[in-house]
Amino acid sequence: MVNRTLRILIADKQPVQRCVIEKMLNRLGYYCIAHAGSYQELVALAAPPVYPFDLLIVDSLMAAHEGVNLAHFCQFNAHVHHALVYSDYRIGLSDMPTPGHQAVHASLEKTPDFRSLAGFMLIIDSTPLVANSLITHGVRFGHTTDHSLYSR
């Protein structure tokens, strides 16, 4: 069953891409969605005292010109519980655990399509997380516990 209260932040410089991802999430039953069109907006929205986001969906190129490691930002930002980082090139997530909460961090080699987004939402919106279901449809998932389920 879909948790309609999940707070989702989509961060991409392309307004059309943000809209496409939002429409896919709407089709899946998620409507509590915010947008960020720049890295500065992302930082402002994912900082205290704003209520934390359950999911950040972000283009890895968003912070490239700032010299920011988005994987590190996602894993160590207490206001981002789960993250889906995408781009047209490979990126890696470190296997350092996030203190204080159990989270799923993933990277896609391309912009998410409906199938990959639906699979990811099924993982983060279900309890308990089943480790064997973390590797689906060409998505490399990292689960921040004692082990790493994704390749670098």
N, C-alpha and C positions, 0 to 999 in steps of 0.2 A: 504494500500500500504506500502511496506517495505521501511524503511529509510535506505538505503545502507551506509549512512555515520555515523551510530552509531558506536562509539568507544567502543569496548568490551575487557575486560581483564579477562582471565581465569587463576585462581590461584589454582593449585593442585600439590602435590608432585609427583604424578603418571603421567609420560609423556603420557602413553596410554590413561588415563582418559581425559587429556587435549585435546588430538587428537580426541577422540570420541565426546566430547562436541563441539569442533570446527567443526567437520563434520556435526553434527546436525544443528548448526547455519548456516553453508554453505547451507544446504538443505533448510533452511528457508529464504535464501537470504542475509545473513549477512557475510561480508568478511573482515571488518576492525577489526581484532582480534589480540591481543597480548597475550603472555603467561608469567606466573611467576611460577617457580618451587620451590620457597622457600619464607618464610615470608620476608626475606631481599629484595628479588627481587620485591615482592609485594609493599613494602614500597617505594622502589626506583622508581618504575613505577607510583605510585599513589601520588607522591609528586611534589611540584613546582620545576622547571618551566615547567614540562611536561603538555601538554594540557590535561584537565580532561577527564576521561572515563565516558561514558554514562551508562555503566553497568559493574559491577564486579560480576563474577560468581566464587565462592570460596568454597573450602572444609573447613568446620569449624575446622578440625583437623590441618590445615595449621599452625596456630599460637599457638596451644595448649601447646607445650613445651616452648614457649616464655612467657606464662602467659598473653597473650593478649586476650581481649574480642573483637572478630571480629565483633560482632553486633555493638558494640560501635564504633569501627574503621570505619565501613561502614556508620553509621549514621552521624558521625561528621567529616568525611573527605570531605572537599570541592572539592576534585578532583575525587570523586566517587558519581555520581548522583543517580543511582539505584543499588541495590545489591540483589543477589540470593545466599544465604548461604546454603550449603547442607552438609549432613552427614548421617550416618546410625543410629544416635541417635538424640533425641530431643534437640533442642536448643531454646532459647527464645530471642526475641528482646525487648528492652525496648520501652515504649510508649512515650519517650521524643521526641518532635518535633525537626526537623533539621532546624535551623535558615537559612533563606535566599533562600531556594528552596523547591519545592514540589517534594517528592521522594517516590518511592515504595521500600520497603525492605521486603524480603520474606525469609522464611526458609523451606527447604524440609527435610523430615526425611530420605531421600535416595538420591543417585546420580540422577541427573535429567535424565528423559527419554525424548524421542522426544515429546510426548504429553504434559508433564508438561512444558517443555522448550518453546514449541510453544505457549501455553496458557500465559505464563509469558511475552514472547516477544510481544504478541498481546496487552497486557495491557500497557507495557511501551512504545510501539511504536505507540500508538494511542492517539488521543486527541479529546475531553477531556477524562480524566480518569473517568470511571463509577464505583462508589463505589460498586455497586451490583455485578460487574463482577470480583471483587478481590478475591473471594473465589471460587477456581476451582480445581478440580482433586486432592484433598488431600494436596494442598499447602496452608499454612497460610500466608496471606499477611498483611503487616502493611503499612498503608498510613499515612505519617507524616503530618497530619493536626490536627484539633481539636479533632479528635476521633481515636479510635484504632479498626481495623477490624480483628485483629488476636488474637488468644488465647496464653496465656503464657505457 
